[in-house]
Amino acid sequence: MRNGIIRRVVFLGVVAILGIIGMQTYWVATTWNLNDTEFSQKAQLALYGVARQLAAENDADLPKRDIVRQRSSNYFIVNTESEINAQRLEYLMQQELQRLRLDIDFEYAIFDCSTNEMAYGGYCTAESEQLPTDPQTSSYLPPDEGLLYYFGVKFPTRIGYIWQKMQLVVFLSLILILTVAFFAYSLVVILWQRRLATMQKEFIDNMTHEFKTPLSTIRIAAGVLARDPHVAADGRLARYAQLIHEQYARLNEQVEKVLQIASIEKGKFTLQRERIDLQDLLPPLLSSARARTEEREGHLTWQLPDRPVPLYADPLHLANILHSLLDNAIKYGGTPPRIAVVGRVAKRHLHLAVSDDGPGIAPEHRERVFEKFYRVPTGDVHDVKGFGLGLYYVHQICRAHGWDIRVDSTPGRGTTFHLRLPLTALPEPVAV
C-alpha cells in the first residue's frame, strides 16, 4: 500500500471518528435536554395539581400567576396563599407523581411565618415510604421572598432519574465508544504494520543491491576458473567451476527478480513495449526448457499456431514470465515431469496454456499462488527451492500489460496456467 493511500485512509478514518463522536455527543445532549424538559414539565404539572387540590380543600383561590416557580433544576416553590397541612401535602404529592408516572424521590418543606424559614417536612421515596428525618443530613430548602403561604419541593435524584430514562442511549453510546476505540486501534495497527513492512522492504532492497557486486565478482572468477587449462584438464575441478557458475546464475536470477518486483511496487516500473512475434521469442525458451526436462527424464511438448503471432509487449518481461511458467512446471510437474504448451488463436487473442502432470493444487491454495512469498505447503518436505516470487512476478507483469492469467488445477491431475494475450493488427497479405 502506497504512502498516499495510507495518508488518505488515516485522514478519512480520523474524520469518520470525529464525525461519529460529534453525532453521538449531539444525540446524547439532545436526548438529555428532552428528558430534562419532560421532567420539569411533569414536575410543574404535579405541583400545580397539588396546589389546586389544597386550595379547593381550604375553599381558597389560587394566585392568578406564578403558582409554581422553578428556582433551580430540581427545586420548585409553590404559592398557595392558604395554610398547608404537611401530611395532606405529602399524600397529594405522591398521588400526583404517581398519576404522571414520575417515579422519583422528593423532599419537601413548608414556609414557617413565625421564623421566616422553611420548616423541613420530610423525604419520600418513589415507593411511597417516608424516611426518618435527620436534621443533620436533611437538605436546605431556601425560602422565597414576597410569599406568605407556600411550600418547596426538591428532587435530589433528578440526575439519576434522567440517566435511568436514558439507559438505552447510554448502552448504545458505550457500544459506539468501543467501536470507535477498536477502529482507532486498527488504524494504529495499520500504521505500525506499514512501518514494519516498509522497514522490511527497504532492508530487502538494500540487501539485494548489495548482492550485485559480489555476484559480479563470482561470475568473473568462475569464468576465469573455468577457462584455466589446469582446471579444464581436471574433471573434478571443472565440475566445481561449472557448479559455481550454475549457482551464480540461480542466485542472480532471484536477485534480479527481487529488484524487478521492488521497481514495480515503488511505481518506477515502465514497460518498453514493442511489436514482436511470439514465434520468434518462444521456441528458444521451449528448447531450453526441453533440455532441462529431459535431464530429469521428463518430456516437454508444444503445439503453436502455424502462422505469425504478433503481440505488443515488453519482450524482456514477456520472456521472463514465459520462462517462469515453464520453470514452475518443471519444478512441480512431478517425477518425471510431463509438460505441454498449447497455443491457439481465437477472437483476435492468443490463448496460451502451460500444463503439467504434477500433484496439483488444492482449492484452498489455488487462489493464493499469485501472492507474494506464498508457496503451496508441502508438509516437512522441501524438495523444491524458491522464495515464492515467480508467480507473483508473472501476475504483476500480466496486470501491467492488461493480460488475463488464471490457474486450473485438480489435486492428483496436474496444473494448467492460462494466458490470454491480445493480438496486434495482423500484417496485410501481399498481393501476388
N, C-alpha and C positions, 0 to 999 in steps of 0.2 A: 504494500500500500504506500502510495507516494505521500510526501510531506504535505502537499496541498490538500489532498483528500483528508489526511489526519486533522489538519487545522480546521477544515470545514466541518468535520464530524464533531470536533471539540466545541467549536463555536455554536453550531446548531444544538448540541447537547446542553450547553450552558444556557442558551436562550430558552430551550424547552423546559429546563429545570426551573429557571426564574419565572417563566410563564405559568407553569403548574403551581409553584408556590404562591405566586401572586393571585391566581384564580382561587386557590383553596383558601388563602387568607381572606379574600373578599367574601367568599361563600360563608366562612365561619363567622366573620364580623356581621354580615347581613343577617344570618340566622340568629345570632346573639341579639342584635337590635330588635328583630321581630319578636323574639321571645320576651325580651325586656319590656317592649311596648305592650305586649299582650298581658304581661304580669301587672304592669301599672294600671292598665285599664280595668282588669278584673278586680284588683285591689280597691280601686276607687269605686267601682260598682258595688262591691261588697260593703264598703264603709258607708256609702250613701244609703244602701238598704238598711243598714243598722241604724243610722241616724233617723231615717224616715220612720222606722218602727218605734224607736224610743220617743220621738216627738208625738206619734199617734197615741202611745200609751199614756203620755203626760198631757194630752189634749193641748199641745203647743204647736206652733207653726215653725217650720224650718226657715233659716235665713234665705233671702232671695238669691244670694250668690255666695261663692267661696265657702261652700259647705265642707268640701274636702280639699285640703291644701297638702301638696306633696312637698315636704321640707327637704327631703333627700331621696336617694334612690330607693330606700327601704323604710322611710319614716314618714307617717302621714298624721296630720292634725284634722280632727273632725269637729266642726262647730255645730252644737245642737240648740243652744240658747234655752236649755232646760236642764233640770237636775238629772243626774245619771246614776243608775243603780249598777254597781260593779258586777254582781252576779248575773243580772239580766244582760248587761253589755257583753259579758263573756259568752253567754249562751247564744245570743243573737249573732255574734261574730262567727262562732263555729258553724251555725246554721247557714249563714250567708256564704261562707267559704266553701262549705260542702255543696251548696246549691250551684255555685260557679265552678265546682271541681278544681278549686285552688287548694290542693293538699300541701299546706306549708305551715310551719310553726310560726307563732306570733307571740309577742308580749305587749301588754297594754298598760297605760297609766291614765288616771283621771286628774284633772286640774283641781287643786285644793285652794279655795278662795281665801281661807284663813292664813295660809302660809305663802300664797302666790307661787307654789311649787307643784310639780306633778307628783301625785301620790301613786307610787308604784302598785299596780294591780296584780299581775301575775304573768306566768309564762305557760302557754298552752301548746301542746304538740298537735300534729296533724291527726293523731289518734284520739283526740278529744279528751286528753288527760292533762290536768294541771299539775305542774311540777311544784314542789315546795319552793317558796320564795326565800332567797338568801340575800339580804341587803348588801353583803359584801361582794357578791358576784352579779347582781342584777344590773342591767344596762341603765344608763342615764338617759331619760327621755326629756329633752328640754321643753319648757313651756313656750307659749306663743303670746306675744303682747297684743293687747287690744281685744281679747276674747274673755268671756266670763265663764260660760259653761261649755266645756269641750273635753275631749279625751284624745290621747295619742296612741297610735298603734305602730309597732316596729316589727319588721320581718327580718330577723337576724340570719336566716338561712336562705335569703333571696338568691345569692350567687350559686349556692349548691343546688337550689331548686331549678334554676335556669340550666345549669350544666346537666342536671339529670334529664331535662327535657331534650337536651342535645346529645344524648348518648349515641345515637346512630351517626350523627355528624362527626362526633369525636372519634368513633371507631373507624369510620371511613377515612378520616384525616390521618389517623395513625397508620392505616394501611398505605395511604398515599405517601406518607413520610418514609416508610420502609421501602416503598418502590423507588422513590427519588434517591434515597440513600444507596440502594442497590445499583441504580443507574449511574450515580456518581462514582461508586466504587468500580463499576465496569469501565467507565472512562479512564479512571486511574490505571486499572489493569491493562487496558489497551495501550495507553501511553507508555507504560513500563515495558510491556511486551514489545512494542515498537522500538523502544530504545535498545532492548537486548537484541532484537533481530538486526537492527542497524549495526550495532557493535559486532555481532557475529558475521554479518555480511562484509563489513569493512575489513575484518580480520582475514576472512577467506580470500577476499580480493587482493589484499596486500600480500598474503602468503603466496597466492597463485602467481602474482607478478614477480615475487622473489624467486620462484622456481625457474623462471625463464632463463636466467643467467647460468645457473649450474646445469640446466638441461642442455643448453647450447654447448657448454664445455664438455659434457658427457658425450654428446653427439660427435663433436670433433675428435675427442680422444678415442672413441670407439672406431671411427673411420680410420684414424692413423693406425690404431692397433690392428684392425682387420687387414690393412694393406701392407703390414710389415712382413717381409719374406719368412722370417723365422717363425712368426705366429701362423702364417698360412701353411707352413710345412708341418706344423704340429697340429694334428686333428683336435686334440683336447683344447688347446688354446684357441683354435679357430672357432670351436663351438662356444667357448666362453665369450669371445668377441661378438659372435652373432647374437648370443643371448643378451649381452649388454645393449646392443643396438635395438633388439626387439623390445626390451623393457623400456628403453628410452622412448621408442615410438609409442608404446602404450601409455606411458605417463604423460608424454607431450600431448597426446590426443585428449586425455582427460583435462589437462590444464587449459588447452585451447577451448574445450567445451565450456569450462567454468568461466573463462574470460568472455566468451560469446554470450553466455546467459547473463553475466553481470552487465554487459553492454545493453542487452535487451531490457533488463529491469531498471537500469538508470535512464532509459529513454534516449540513449545515444546510438541506438541501433538504426541503421539505414540500409535498405535493400538496394543493391545495384542490379536492377532488373534489365534484362535484355532478351531479345528473341533467340531462342535456342531450340534445337531439335533433340528430343529425348532419345531418338535413335542413335545420336552421336554420343550422348552422355551416359546412358545406362549400360551398354554392352561391356565397357571396361570394368565397371563395378560388378557386373554379374560374373565376369571371368575371374576376377579376384576372389569373389565370394565362393565360386565353384571350387577353386583351388583349396580354400580353407575348409570347405565342406568335405571334399574328398580326403583331406588329411585326417578327418575324423571318421572316414569310411562312410560318409553320408552321400546324399545325392541332391543336386540342385537342377531344376528345370525351369525354363521360362518360355512364355508364349506372348509375343508382342505383335501389334498391328504391322502388316507388311506395307506400310506407307509412312511418310514423314509424320511426326507428332510434334507440331510447333507449339511451344509454350512461351509465355512471357514471364520470366522468373529470374531470380538471382542464381546463376549456375553453381556458385560455390556452395551456397546453403542448400540448394536442391540436391547436389551430390552428397552433402553431409547427411541429409535426412534419409536419403535412399540407402546410404551406407549404414546408418544407424538401424534402420528397419531390417536390413539383411544381417547385420551383426547380431541384432536381437534374436532373429530367427535361428541363427547358427548356435547361439548360446543356449537358447531354451527350446530348441527343436527336437530334443530327445537324443538318444544314443542308439544308433547313429541318426544324425539329423536328416530329415527329408523335407526339402523346401521347394515351393513352387511360386513363381512370379507370373502373374497373368495380367495383361493389359488389354483393354478393349475401348473403342471409341463409340460413344452414343450421345446424341443430342449436343454436339459440339463440346463434349467433355471427355477427358481420359479417365477411365476407371481402372486404377492400378491396385492389385491385391497381392500382398506378400503373405503366404501361408506356410505353416509348419505342422508337423505331426507330433508336437510335444505334449506334455501333460495338460496343457490348457490352463485357463484362469477361472477361478471360482467367481460366481456372480458378485459376491460382496467385495471382491478386489478389482473387478473389471473396470469400474468407473474411476478408479484411483490410479491407474497405471500411468496417467499423464501428469500426476502430481510430482512436484519437485522432491527429490530424495526418496521417493516411495519405491519400495521393492516388494514384490509379492512374497509373503512369508513362506519359508521352506523348512520351518522347524529348526533343528540343530544342524542341518546340513547346509553348508555354504559353498557349494561346488562351483558357483558362478560368481565371479568377482565383478564389482562395479559400484558406482555411487548413486545410482538411481537418477541420473541426469539425462540419459539418452532419449527416452521417450518424452521427457519434459521439454527438451530442446526441439524435438520433432514437432510437438504440439505448438510451441511458441513460433516456430518458423512458419508452420501452416497457417496459424492465425494471422501472422504479419502479412502473408500473401493473400489471405482471404480464402484459403482452401479448406475443404472438409476432410476430416480424418476421423475414423471410428474403428472400434475393435469388436470383433466377434470371436467368441471363444466358448468352448464346451469342455469341461473337465474330462480328460482322458481322450479327447478327439482333436486336440490342437488349437491353434490360434491363427486368426487372419486379421491383418490390418488393411483397411480400405482407404485409398486416397482418391479424391475426386478433384481433378485439375482442369480448369477451363482452357480450351484451346484458343490460340490466336487465329487470325484470318488465314485460311489455307491459301497456298500460292495459286495464282491463276494458271490454268492449263495452257501449255504452249501450243499454238496452232501449228499443224504440220503442213 
